[in-house]
Amino acid sequence: MPVPRPAGALAALCLALSPLSAEPPVTGPPGSDRAPEALDVEHLARGWTSLPPAERAIAARLVAQRTDEPARLMQLRILADRRAAPAVRRIAIDAVAGWDDPRAVLPLLDVVAEGPSGPAFAAVSALGRWADDERVLRRAADLAVRDVAGVRRLAFTLVGASGDPRTLHLLERGLADSDPTARAAALAAAGRRAHAPALGALIAALGASERECALAATEALAAFGPAASGAVPRALAILGDSGADAALRAAVPALLAHFTDQPPVRAALGAHARHPDRAISTACRLALGTHGGVR
């Protein structure tokens, strides 16, 4: 699909439009250095705030295809622009996520601090490579005690990407959070970090009435592998409960896959391998296949 031509105010900020031929330029994914050469990024940055929303989106997509220094500075400027549409900021976030450039840390943290939103969650994901940066650790500690549950959820997601033991107290705090969305983020973080002291809380959360917590706990326990043997009885009960949430029942086999040497587990998975719910039956067959069973 051809890359949209800059128009209006954006066109005035390009040094030369003539190189933009009718044929689409050879471009790569965001962060690629194979980008349109006709765009004068430094000139564009000076006029960024005067661009209409639609032209900002075009400009952001074009700049995201470049990795030179002016383009990087432009991405940082877009991140800092709270007036920019969420979709435009997401373009910049996706671009800087591929950098190995610590200058991106503070702008990304500022997006996170604005509160729960599509760009904020994208920024948390982009910060994964700097999860143990002191600035990220300090911001996570600050966000973890905020009154807004969505902000705490972002904090616990950041903690999940960290390997620094100083953040474990934040993880423990999240596991006891009163809000189910924040607690679910902490449960998921415990799984990503394979935090053994959290096994008790994860197993208890299998029976949580809040769907997001039960799902997060199930997926986290699967990451522990054989160490999560204490969860098997509850997992079997969920799989066999026709009244349980279907998505939860479909998530359980990945946990049980580590215990197919136990006859009750193999029997339960085999019994549900032809379940009418395709997600459940497929998950059970995959769990059996993990250890050489029937696919």
C-alpha positions in Angstrom: 0.0 0.0 0.0 1.5 3.4 -0.9 2.7 5.6 1.9 0.5 8.7 2.1 1.9 11.8 0.6 2.4 14.7 3.0 -0.1 17.4 2.4 -1.1 20.9 3.6 1.0 22.3 6.4 3.1 19.1 6.4 4.0 19.6 2.8 5.3 23.0 3.5 7.7 21.5 6.1 9.3 19.1 3.6 12.3 20.5 1.8 11.6 18.6 -1.4 8.5 16.9 -2.5 9.7 15.9 -5.9 11.6 12.8 -4.7 8.2 11.4 -3.5 7.3 9.7 -6.7 4.0 8.0 -7.6 5.7 4.7 -6.7 5.6 3.8 -3.0 9.1 4.1 -1.5 10.9 1.1 -0.2 10.2 1.1 3.5 10.7 -1.1 6.5 9.0 -1.5 9.9 9.1 1.3 12.5 12.7 1.8 13.4 14.1 0.8 10.0 16.6 3.1 8.3 14.9 2.4 5.0 12.7 5.5 5.1 11.6 8.3 2.8 14.5 10.7 2.4 12.4 13.7 1.3 11.2 14.6 4.8 13.1 17.3 6.5 12.7 16.1 10.1 14.4 19.1 11.8 12.1 21.5 9.9 9.1 19.3 10.7 9.9 19.4 14.4 9.9 23.2 14.5 6.4 23.2 13.1 5.0 20.2 14.8 2.6 22.0 17.1 1.0 23.7 14.1 0.1 20.5 12.2 -3.6 19.4 12.1 -4.2 16.0 13.7 -4.4 14.0 10.5 -1.1 15.4 9.2 0.5 14.6 12.6 -0.4 11.0 12.1 1.2 11.0 8.6 4.3 12.8 9.9 4.6 10.3 12.8 4.5 7.3 10.4 7.1 8.8 8.1 9.5 9.7 10.9 9.1 6.3 12.5 10.7 4.8 9.5 14.0 6.6 10.2 16.6 6.0 12.9 18.8 9.0 12.3 19.4 11.5 15.2 16.8 14.1 14.0 14.2 11.4 13.7 15.0 10.2 17.2 14.6 13.6 18.7 11.4 14.0 16.8 10.0 10.8 18.4 10.9 12.1 21.8 9.1 15.3 21.0 6.0 13.4 20.0 6.1 11.4 23.2 6.1 14.6 25.2 3.2 16.1 23.3 0.1 15.4 25.4 -2.1 17.0 22.8 -1.1 14.3 20.2 -3.7 11.7 19.5 -3.2 8.3 21.3 -2.6 6.6 17.9 0.1 9.1 17.1 1.9 8.6 20.4 1.6 4.8 19.9 3.6 5.2 16.7 6.4 7.0 18.6 6.3 4.5 21.4 6.6 1.6 19.0 9.5 3.3 17.3 11.5 4.1 20.5 10.9 0.6 21.8 13.5 -0.7 19.4 16.1 1.8 20.4 19.0 1.0 22.7 19.0 4.7 23.8 18.4 5.6 27.5 17.1 9.0 26.4 13.8 7.3 25.8 13.4 6.3 29.5 12.1 9.6 30.9 9.7 10.4 28.1 8.2 6.9 28.4 7.9 7.2 32.1 6.1 10.5 31.7 3.6 8.8 29.5 3.1 6.0 32.1 2.6 8.6 34.9 -0.3 10.2 32.9 -2.4 7.2 34.0 -4.0 4.2 32.4 -4.4 4.4 28.6 -3.4 2.6 25.5 -0.2 4.7 25.2 0.6 4.1 28.9 0.5 0.3 28.6 2.5 0.5 25.4 5.1 2.6 27.2 5.3 0.1 30.0 6.0 -2.6 27.4 8.6 -0.5 25.8 10.3 0.1 29.1 11.0 -3.6 29.5 14.6 -3.3 28.3 15.3 -0.7 30.9 13.3 -2.4 33.7 16.3 -2.2 36.1 17.2 1.4 35.3 17.2 3.4 38.6 14.7 5.8 37.1 12.3 3.1 36.3 12.6 1.5 39.7 11.9 4.8 41.4 8.9 5.5 39.2 7.5 2.0 39.8 7.8 2.5 43.6 6.0 5.8 43.3 3.2 4.5 41.1 2.6 1.4 43.3 1.2 3.6 46.1 -1.0 5.8 44.1 -4.8 6.0 44.8 -5.7 5.1 41.2 -5.9 1.4 40.7 -5.0 1.6 37.0 -1.8 3.4 37.9 -0.9 0.7 40.4 -1.6 -1.8 37.7 1.0 -0.1 35.5 3.5 -0.2 38.4 3.1 -3.9 39.0 3.5 -4.6 35.3 6.8 -2.7 35.4 7.9 -4.7 38.4 7.2 -7.9 36.5 9.9 -7.0 33.9 12.5 -6.2 36.6 15.1 -8.5 38.0 16.1 -6.3 40.8 15.4 -7.8 44.2 14.6 -4.3 45.6 11.3 -4.4 43.8 10.1 -7.6 45.4 8.4 -5.7 48.2 6.3 -3.9 45.6 5.4 -7.3 44.1 4.2 -8.5 47.6 2.2 -5.3 47.9 0.5 -5.9 44.6 -0.5 -9.4 45.5 -2.5 -8.0 48.4 -3.9 -5.1 46.4 -7.7 -4.5 47.0 -8.3 -3.9 43.3 -8.6 -7.0 41.1 -7.0 -5.4 38.0 -4.0 -4.3 40.0 -3.8 -7.6 41.8 -4.0 -9.5 38.5 -1.0 -7.5 37.2 0.9 -8.4 40.3 0.0 -12.1 39.9 1.2 -12.0 36.3 4.4 -10.3 37.4 5.0 -13.0 40.0 4.8 -15.6 37.2 7.2 -13.7 35.0 9.7 -13.4 37.8 9.1 -17.0 39.0 8.9 -15.6 42.5 8.7 -18.7 44.6 7.3 -17.0 47.8 4.3 -16.0 45.7 3.2 -19.6 45.0 0.8 -19.7 47.9 -0.9 -16.5 46.8 -1.1 -17.7 43.2 -2.7 -21.0 44.1 -5.2 -19.2 46.3 -6.0 -16.9 43.4 -7.1 -19.9 41.3 -10.3 -19.8 43.3 -10.7 -16.1 43.0 -14.1 -14.8 42.1 -12.5 -12.1 39.9 -12.0 -13.6 36.5 -8.9 -11.5 35.7 -7.2 -12.7 38.9 -8.0 -16.3 38.3 -6.7 -16.2 34.7 -3.5 -14.3 35.7 -2.8 -16.8 38.5 -3.4 -19.8 36.2 -1.0 -18.4 33.5 1.6 -17.5 36.1 1.5 -20.9 37.7 2.1 -22.5 34.3 5.3 -20.6 34.2 6.5 -22.2 37.4 6.4 -25.7 35.9 6.8 -28.6 38.2 7.2 -26.3 41.2 3.5 -25.5 41.0 2.4 -29.1 41.9 0.3 -27.7 44.8 -2.0 -26.2 42.2 -3.0 -29.5 40.6 -6.0 -30.4 42.6 -7.6 -26.9 42.2 -6.7 -26.9 38.4 -8.4 -30.3 37.9 -11.5 -29.0 39.7 -11.7 -26.0 37.4 -11.2 -28.1 34.3 -14.0 -30.4 35.3 -16.4 -27.6 36.4 -18.9 -27.1 33.6 -20.0 -23.9 35.2 -16.5 -22.3 35.4 -15.4 -19.6 33.0 -14.6 -21.1 29.6 -11.4 -19.0 29.2 -10.2 -20.1 32.6 -10.9 -23.8 31.8 -8.9 -23.3 28.5 -6.0 -21.8 30.4 -5.7 -24.7 32.9 -4.3 -27.3 30.6 -1.0 -25.4 30.1 -0.5 -25.7 33.9 -1.5 -29.4 34.0 0.9 -30.1 31.1 3.7 -30.3 33.6 2.0 -33.1 35.5 0.9 -35.6 32.8 2.9 -38.3 34.5 0.0 -38.3 37.1 -2.8 -40.6 36.0 -5.6 -38.3 37.2 -4.2 -35.4 35.2 -3.8 -37.5 32.0 -7.4 -38.8 32.5 -8.8 -35.4 32.9 -7.0 -34.0 29.9 -8.0 -37.0 27.8 -11.6 -36.6 28.8 -11.7 -33.0 27.7 -9.6 -33.4 24.5 -12.9 -33.7 22.6 -14.7 -31.0 24.5 -17.2 -29.1 22.3 -15.5 -25.9 23.2 -12.6 -25.8 20.7 -10.4 -23.7 22.9 -10.7 -26.2 25.8 -10.2 -29.3 23.6 -7.2 -27.8 21.7 -5.5 -26.8 25.0 -6.0 -30.3 26.4 -4.7 -32.0 23.3 -1.7 -29.7 23.3 -1.0 -30.4 27.0 -1.1 -34.2 26.3 1.2 -33.7 23.3 3.7 -31.8 25.4 4.8 -35.1 26.9 4.3 -37.4 23.9 0.5 -37.9 24.2 -2.2 -37.7 21.6 -2.4 -34.5 19.6 
